[in-house]
Amino acid sequence: MKGTVRKGILAGVGLVDLSIEMAKGAIDVLVKTGEITTEQGKKAIEKLQERGEKDLSELRKRLDEAISGAESETAEIPYVTKPHFDALEARVARIEVLERRVAELERIVDEITEREGPAA
């Protein structure tokens, strides 16, 4: 589970970083075409980076809360260890053998009852 969450965190970080890089590219184009000044471009990039850091911090906080909640929930879930599973599997196999024996004995009793009639 932690591996999956870690991948999610890395994906979120990657998306934030990609978004900032794409925005920087767009701002560079606006500066080159003269639609905004270099100073305006720098300020816009600074705001984007601040916003990205804030969003990333919020994402980390939410993920930490989610992980903590998931860990506390899974701590209460009983789980079966391999030795315990093997013991249960052996027990089920013994029960199945006993069920077959009981079925065979019932069949024999039915045959005897049919031949000799009901007991008095």
BAKEGU-350449 format. One record per residue: residue in one letter; residue number from 1; x, y, z of N, C-alpha, C, O in turn. Coordinates in nm, 4 decimals, decimal comma. Layout:
  resn  resi       n.X       n.Y       n.Z      ca.X      ca.Y      ca.Z       c.X       c.Y       c.Z       o.X       o.Y       o.Z
     a   NUM         X         Y         Z         X         Y         Z         X         Y         Z         X         Y         Z
...
***
This chain:
  resn  resi       n.X       n.Y       n.Z      ca.X      ca.Y      ca.Z       c.X       c.Y       c.Z       o.X       o.Y       o.Z
     m     1    0,0829   -0,1195    0,0000    0,0000    0,0000    0,0000    0,0868    0,1252    0,0000    0,0592    0,2219   -0,0710
     k     2    0,1936    0,1214    0,0820    0,2786    0,2392    0,0887    0,3437    0,2678   -0,0452    0,3655    0,3838   -0,0802
     g     3    0,3755    0,1621   -0,1212    0,4352    0,1805   -0,2529    0,3402    0,2523   -0,3469    0,3813    0,3389   -0,4241
     t     4    0,2143    0,2163   -0,3400    0,1122    0,2799   -0,4243    0,0958    0,4265   -0,3861    0,0861    0,5134   -0,4728
     v     5    0,0928    0,4531   -0,2566    0,0794    0,5915   -0,2096    0,2012    0,6728   -0,2518    0,1891    0,7880   -0,2936
     r     6    0,3187    0,6113   -0,2403    0,4419    0,6806   -0,2798    0,4369    0,7176   -0,4283    0,4752    0,8280   -0,4670
     k     7    0,3896    0,6246   -0,5101    0,3768    0,6521   -0,6535    0,2788    0,7665   -0,6771    0,3006    0,8509   -0,7640
     g     8    0,1712    0,7687   -0,5995    0,0740    0,8771   -0,6105    0,1352    1,0115   -0,5757    0,1105    1,1118   -0,6426
     i     9    0,2155    1,0121   -0,4701    0,2821    1,1367   -0,4293    0,3759    1,1840   -0,5394    0,3758    1,3014   -0,5763
     l    10    0,4559    1,0915   -0,5916    0,5504    1,1283   -0,6970    0,4776    1,1775   -0,8221    0,5234    1,2700   -0,8891
     a    11    0,3645    1,1152   -0,8525    0,2867    1,1609   -0,9682    0,2347    1,3021   -0,9449    0,2384    1,3857   -1,0352
     g    12    0,1862    1,3287   -0,8237    0,1376    1,4633   -0,7909    0,2475    1,5666   -0,8005    0,2274    1,6749   -0,8553
     v    13    0,3645    1,5330   -0,7468    0,4790    1,6243   -0,7539    0,5178    1,6473   -0,8991    0,5473    1,7598   -0,9395
     g    14    0,5174    1,5397   -0,9770    0,5524    1,5513   -1,1186    0,4543    1,6390   -1,1945    0,4946    1,7166   -1,2811
     l    15    0,3263    1,6273   -1,1628    0,2259    1,7099   -1,2303    0,2419    1,8571   -1,1956    0,2298    1,9441   -1,2818
     v    16    0,2693    1,8841   -1,0679    0,2902    2,0232   -1,0270    0,4122    2,0800   -1,0990    0,4086    2,1919   -1,1503
     d    17    0,5206    2,0016   -1,1024    0,6432    2,0469   -1,1683    0,6205    2,0659   -1,3173    0,6669    2,1643   -1,3748
     l    18    0,5501    1,9733   -1,3801    0,5201    1,9837   -1,5233    0,4344    2,1066   -1,5521    0,4573    2,1781   -1,6497
     s    19    0,3356    2,1303   -1,4662    0,2482    2,2465   -1,4852    0,3271    2,3767   -1,4774    0,3051    2,4680   -1,5571
     i    20    0,4189    2,3851   -1,3812    0,5014    2,5056   -1,3677    0,5897    2,5229   -1,4905    0,6032    2,6340   -1,5419
     e    21    0,6495    2,4148   -1,5376    0,7360    2,4238   -1,6555    0,6570    2,4666   -1,7792    0,7050    2,5467   -1,8594
     m    22    0,5363    2,4131   -1,7941    0,4531    2,4517   -1,9081    0,4145    2,5993   -1,8984    0,4145    2,6707   -1,9987
     a    23    0,3820    2,6441   -1,7785    0,3442    2,7839   -1,7590    0,4634    2,8753   -1,7880    0,4478    2,9815   -1,8483
     k    24    0,5825    2,8332   -1,7445    0,7032    2,9133   -1,7728    0,7233    2,9264   -1,9238    0,7583    3,0330   -1,9745
     g    25    0,7004    2,8155   -1,9944    0,7140    2,8196   -2,1402    0,6154    2,9166   -2,2027    0,6500    2,9914   -2,2941
     a    26    0,4932    2,9150   -2,1535    0,3918    3,0061   -2,2062    0,4276    3,1507   -2,1752    0,4099    3,2386   -2,2595
     i    27    0,4780    3,1758   -2,0541    0,5166    3,3123   -2,0161    0,6341    3,3591   -2,1015    0,6381    3,4750   -2,1427
     d    28    0,7302    3,2697   -2,1286    0,8444    3,3059   -2,2148    0,7961    3,3470   -2,3535    0,8493    3,4407   -2,4130
     v    29    0,6958    3,2769   -2,4046    0,6408    3,3103   -2,5357    0,5767    3,4487   -2,5304    0,5937    3,5285   -2,6226
     l    30    0,5031    3,4775   -2,4232    0,4398    3,6087   -2,4102    0,5434    3,7204   -2,4018    0,5241    3,8286   -2,4572
     v    31    0,6541    3,6929   -2,3317    0,7614    3,7934   -2,3221    0,8243    3,8133   -2,4599    0,8459    3,9271   -2,5016
     k    32    0,8539    3,7047   -2,5310    0,9185    3,7130   -2,6623    0,8310    3,7843   -2,7655    0,8813    3,8543   -2,8534
     t    33    0,7004    3,7654   -2,7535    0,6115    3,8306   -2,8497    0,5782    3,9733   -2,8078    0,5115    4,0470   -2,8806
     g    34    0,6252    4,0108   -2,6903    0,6049    4,1472   -2,6440    0,4684    4,1719   -2,5813    0,4315    4,2868   -2,5575
     e    35    0,3945    4,0680   -2,5549    0,2629    4,0850   -2,4944    0,2733    4,1221   -2,3465    0,1848    4,1883   -2,2924
     i    36    0,3827    4,0790   -2,2807    0,4100    4,1218   -2,1431    0,5586    4,1554   -2,1341    0,6387    4,1116   -2,2167
     t    37    0,5941    4,2341   -2,0319    0,7343    4,2711   -2,0152    0,8097    4,1585   -1,9457    0,7492    4,0673   -1,8893
     t    38    0,9411    4,1659   -1,9503    1,0254    4,0673   -1,8814    0,9962    4,0694   -1,7327    0,9884    3,9644   -1,6689
     e    39    0,9800    4,1879   -1,6776    0,9497    4,2009   -1,5340    0,8155    4,1363   -1,5001    0,8037    4,0660   -1,3997
     q    40    0,7148    4,1601   -1,5837    0,5846    4,0973   -1,5611    0,5963    3,9445   -1,5690    0,5322    3,8723   -1,4927
     g    41    0,6784    3,8971   -1,6615    0,7011    3,7535   -1,6763    0,7669    3,6939   -1,5528    0,7282    3,5868   -1,5060
     k    42    0,8681    3,7651   -1,4998    0,9368    3,7183   -1,3787    0,8399    3,7115   -1,2608    0,8395    3,6148   -1,1847
     k    43    0,7569    3,8171   -1,2470    0,6595    3,8183   -1,1373    0,5583    3,7047   -1,1510    0,5214    3,6409   -1,0524
     a    44    0,5148    3,6808   -1,2725    0,4180    3,5736   -1,2962    0,4787    3,4377   -1,2620    0,4128    3,3525   -1,2023
     i    45    0,6049    3,4183   -1,3002    0,6724    3,2917   -1,2697    0,6894    3,2757   -1,1194    0,6701    3,1666   -1,0658
     e    46    0,7259    3,3855   -1,0501    0,7405    3,3792   -0,9043    0,6079    3,3406   -0,8383    0,6043    3,2578   -0,7473
     k    47    0,4995    3,4017   -0,8855    0,3677    3,3693   -0,8296    0,3324    3,2228   -0,8556    0,2781    3,1546   -0,7686
     l    48    0,3640    3,1757   -0,9759    0,3368    3,0354   -1,0086    0,4159    2,9410   -0,9180    0,3631    2,8407   -0,8699
     q    49    0,5430    2,9744   -0,8955    0,6252    2,8895   -0,8104    0,5739    2,8903   -0,6663    0,5700    2,7863   -0,6006
     e    50    0,5350    3,0071   -0,6183    0,4802    3,0155   -0,4830    0,3522    2,9332   -0,4727    0,3320    2,8587   -0,3768
     r    51    0,2678    2,9479   -0,5718    0,1417    2,8736   -0,5729    0,1686    2,7225   -0,5820    0,1029    2,6426   -0,5153
     g    52    0,2659    2,6855   -0,6655    0,3019    2,5441   -0,6792    0,3542    2,4870   -0,5488    0,3187    2,3753   -0,5111
     e    53    0,4383    2,5623   -0,4798    0,4910    2,5167   -0,3512    0,3792    2,5033   -0,2479    0,3765    2,4081   -0,1700
     k    54    0,2870    2,5998   -0,2482    0,1742    2,5950   -0,1549    0,0856    2,4740   -0,1854    0,0459    2,4009   -0,0946
     d    55    0,0549    2,4534   -0,3138   -0,0279    2,3396   -0,3537    0,0408    2,2074   -0,3193   -0,0238    2,1130   -0,2736
     l    56    0,1716    2,2016   -0,3415    0,2475    2,0809   -0,3117    0,2470    2,0536   -0,1615    0,2333    1,9391   -0,1183
     s    57    0,2620    2,1591   -0,0829    0,2581    2,1445    0,0619    0,1219    2,0933    0,1070    0,1135    2,0064    0,1938
     e    58    0,0166    2,1465    0,0489   -0,1193    2,1025    0,0824   -0,1399    1,9569    0,0404   -0,2023    1,8794    0,1128
     l    59   -0,0880    1,9204   -0,0756   -0,0983    1,7830   -0,1234   -0,0280    1,6877   -0,0275   -0,0821    1,5829    0,0076
     r    60    0,0917    1,7242    0,0142    0,1661    1,6401    0,1097    0,0895    1,6253    0,2405    0,0833    1,5164    0,2975
     k    61    0,0313    1,7352    0,2879   -0,0446    1,7314    0,4131   -0,1633    1,6362    0,4004   -0,1869    1,5532    0,4882
     r    62   -0,2373    1,6486    0,2910   -0,3541    1,5627    0,2705   -0,3147    1,4161    0,2568   -0,3822    1,3275    0,3094
     l    63   -0,2054    1,3914    0,1859   -0,1604    1,2539    0,1698   -0,1133    1,1954    0,3028   -0,1404    1,0791    0,3325
     d    64   -0,0436    1,2748    0,3820   -0,0012    1,2285    0,5150   -0,1221    1,1921    0,6000   -0,1212    1,0906    0,6696
     e    65   -0,2259    1,2748    0,5945   -0,3480    1,2470    0,6701   -0,4149    1,1191    0,6191   -0,4624    1,0369    0,6975
     a    66   -0,4176    1,1041    0,4875   -0,4799    0,9851    0,4293   -0,4022    0,8594    0,4659   -0,4610    0,7561    0,4978
     i    67   -0,2706    0,8690    0,4611   -0,1868    0,7537    0,4960   -0,2046    0,7185    0,6422   -0,2185    0,6011    0,6765
     s    68   -0,2042    0,8184    0,7286   -0,2226    0,7928    0,8715   -0,3573    0,7276    0,8975   -0,3669    0,6330    0,9757
     g    69   -0,4609    0,7775    0,8324   -0,5945    0,7200    0,8487   -0,6004    0,5773    0,7974   -0,6607    0,4905    0,8605
     a    70   -0,5382    0,5531    0,6834   -0,5389    0,4181    0,6258   -0,4603    0,3217    0,7139   -0,5016    0,2074    0,7333
     e    71   -0,3479    0,3671    0,7668   -0,2676    0,2809    0,8530   -0,3430    0,2451    0,9802   -0,3376    0,1308    1,0256
     s    72   -0,4140    0,3429    1,0386   -0,4879    0,3122    1,1606   -0,6049    0,2187    1,1311   -0,6389    0,1343    1,2140
     e    73   -0,6669    0,2330    1,0135   -0,7770    0,1449    0,9761   -0,7273    0,0035    0,9495   -0,7899   -0,0933    0,9926
     t    74   -0,6147   -0,0095    0,8784   -0,5641   -0,1425    0,8463   -0,5040   -0,2099    0,9680   -0,4945   -0,3326    0,9710
     a    75   -0,4630   -0,1337    1,0685   -0,4089   -0,1934    1,1905   -0,5154   -0,2749    1,2622   -0,4826   -0,3691    1,3344
     e    76   -0,6426   -0,2403    1,2436   -0,7519   -0,3094    1,3098   -0,8007   -0,4309    1,2313   -0,8797   -0,5099    1,2830
     i    77   -0,7554   -0,4465    1,1089   -0,7996   -0,5579    1,0256   -0,7145   -0,6805    1,0590   -0,5921   -0,6767    1,0469
     p    78   -0,7797   -0,7888    1,1010   -0,7010   -0,9098    1,1292   -0,6500   -0,9694    0,9983   -0,7170   -0,9617    0,8952
     y    79   -0,5348   -1,0268    1,0032   -0,4797   -1,0887    0,8841   -0,4309   -1,2286    0,9191   -0,4052   -1,2596    1,0354
     v    80   -0,4188   -1,3115    0,8180   -0,3786   -1,4497    0,8360   -0,2339   -1,4638    0,7903   -0,1979   -1,4249    0,6792
     t    81   -0,1525   -1,5199    0,8778   -0,0132   -1,5458    0,8415   -0,0059   -1,6761    0,7616   -0,1010   -1,7542    0,7631
     k    82    0,1026   -1,7001    0,6939    0,1200   -1,8215    0,6139    0,1096   -1,9468    0,7011    0,0391   -2,0400    0,6625
     p    83    0,1765   -1,9536    0,8170    0,1609   -2,0736    0,9008    0,0160   -2,0954    0,9468   -0,0325   -2,2085    0,9521
     h    84   -0,0517   -1,9848    0,9798   -0,1913   -1,9965    1,0218   -0,2775   -2,0455    0,9060   -0,3643   -2,1308    0,9248
     f    85   -0,2541   -1,9923    0,7875   -0,3278   -2,0341    0,6684   -0,3039   -2,1827    0,6416   -0,3980   -2,2569    0,6134
     d    86   -0,1776   -2,2261    0,6506   -0,1449   -2,3670    0,6266   -0,2164   -2,4573    0,7267   -0,2666   -2,5635    0,6899
     a    87   -0,2211   -2,4151    0,8542   -0,2893   -2,4935    0,9566   -0,4390   -2,5018    0,9259   -0,4994   -2,6081    0,9402
     l    88   -0,4985   -2,3912    0,8840   -0,6412   -2,3910    0,8493   -0,6676   -2,4786    0,7277   -0,7671   -2,5508    0,7222
     e    89   -0,5789   -2,4716    0,6321   -0,5946   -2,5533    0,5117   -0,5884   -2,7024    0,5469   -0,6665   -2,7812    0,4936
     a    90   -0,4978   -2,7414    0,6348   -0,4872   -2,8811    0,6780   -0,6126   -2,9233    0,7539   -0,6612   -3,0354    0,7384
     r    91   -0,6639   -2,8329    0,8357   -0,7855   -2,8629    0,9125   -0,9046   -2,8837    0,8188   -0,9838   -2,9759    0,8383
     v    92   -0,9171   -2,7998    0,7193   -1,0250   -2,8142    0,6209   -1,0110   -2,9473    0,5480   -1,1109   -3,0152    0,5236
     a    93   -0,8886   -2,9854    0,5130   -0,8674   -3,1135    0,4448   -0,9124   -3,2296    0,5329   -0,9745   -3,3238    0,4836
     r    94   -0,8814   -3,2240    0,6645   -0,9253   -3,3304    0,7569   -1,0778   -3,3334    0,7670   -1,1378   -3,4408    0,7711
     i    95   -1,1398   -3,2167    0,7709   -1,2863   -3,2097    0,7782   -1,3481   -3,2697    0,6523   -1,4484   -3,3406    0,6603
     e    96   -1,2896   -3,2422    0,5373   -1,3414   -3,2982    0,4121   -1,3321   -3,4504    0,4124   -1,4232   -3,5179    0,3645
     v    97   -1,2220   -3,5058    0,4664   -1,2075   -3,6515    0,4771   -1,3170   -3,7063    0,5679   -1,3804   -3,8066    0,5350
     l    98   -1,3395   -3,6415    0,6815   -1,4440   -3,6854    0,7745   -1,5820   -3,6782    0,7101   -1,6644   -3,7673    0,7310
     e    99   -1,6082   -3,5748    0,6331   -1,7376   -3,5635    0,5646   -1,7577   -3,6791    0,4682   -1,8675   -3,7340    0,4592
     r   100   -1,6529   -3,7166    0,3962   -1,6640   -3,8296    0,3032   -1,6904   -3,9586    0,3805   -1,7702   -4,0415    0,3366
     r   101   -1,6244   -3,9766    0,4951   -1,6454   -4,0965    0,5772   -1,7892   -4,1016    0,6305   -1,8532   -4,2067    0,6276
     v   102   -1,8390   -3,9883    0,6787   -1,9766   -3,9828    0,7293   -2,0745   -4,0156    0,6169   -2,1702   -4,0902    0,6377
     a   103   -2,0510   -3,9603    0,4981   -2,1392   -3,9885    0,3842   -2,1369   -4,1369    0,3506   -2,2411   -4,1948    0,3200
     e   104   -2,0198   -4,1993    0,3560   -2,0084   -4,3424    0,3284   -2,0807   -4,4241    0,4351   -2,1500   -4,5207    0,4031
     l   105   -2,0651   -4,3859    0,5609   -2,1337   -4,4560    0,6694   -2,2861   -4,4410    0,6565   -2,3600   -4,5366    0,6802
     e   106   -2,3323   -4,3231    0,6195   -2,4762   -4,3025    0,5994   -2,5271   -4,3924    0,4869   -2,6357   -4,4496    0,4960
     r   107   -2,4479   -4,4041    0,3817   -2,4853   -4,4910    0,2692   -2,4955   -4,6365    0,3153   -2,5892   -4,7075    0,2786
     i   108   -2,3991   -4,6800    0,3954   -2,3997   -4,8177    0,4461   -2,5196   -4,8415    0,5368   -2,5859   -4,9447    0,5266
     v   109   -2,5478   -4,7460    0,6258   -2,6640   -4,7585    0,7152   -2,7922   -4,7664    0,6333   -2,8810   -4,8458    0,6645
     d   110   -2,8025   -4,6850    0,5293   -2,9219   -4,6883    0,4433   -2,9363   -4,8247    0,3758   -3,0476   -4,8765    0,3660
     e   111   -2,8264   -4,8836    0,3293   -2,8314   -5,0147    0,2648   -2,8763   -5,1223    0,3641   -2,9604   -5,2065    0,3327
     i   112   -2,8188   -5,1176    0,4836   -2,8549   -5,2167    0,5857   -3,0022   -5,2024    0,6228   -3,0731   -5,3020    0,6374
     t   113   -3,0480   -5,0782    0,6381   -3,1863   -5,0516    0,6740   -3,2796   -5,1033    0,5667   -3,3847   -5,1592    0,5984
     e   114   -3,2444   -5,0864    0,4426   -3,3273   -5,1340    0,3321   -3,3344   -5,2864    0,3306   -3,4404   -5,3427    0,3037
     r   115   -3,2230   -5,3538    0,3591   -3,2191   -5,5012    0,3562   -3,2928   -5,5627    0,4756   -3,3699   -5,6575    0,4611
     e   116   -3,2672   -5,5064    0,5927   -3,3193   -5,5679    0,7138   -3,4459   -5,4999    0,7642   -3,5136   -5,5530    0,8522
     g   117   -3,4773   -5,3880    0,7120   -3,5960   -5,3156    0,7578   -3,5592   -5,2290    0,8790   -3,4508   -5,2427    0,9356
     p   118   -3,6506   -5,1404    0,9174   -3,6224   -5,0493    1,0286   -3,6053   -5,1277    1,1580   -3,6670   -5,2324    1,1771
     a   119   -3,5210   -5,0760    1,2461   -3,4977   -5,1389    1,3767   -3,6201   -5,1197    1,4640   -3,6886   -5,0177    1,4568
     a   120   -3,6462   -5,2194    1,5463   -3,7664   -5,2143    1,6302   -3,7478   -5,1356    1,7545   -3,8409   -5,1232    1,8342
***
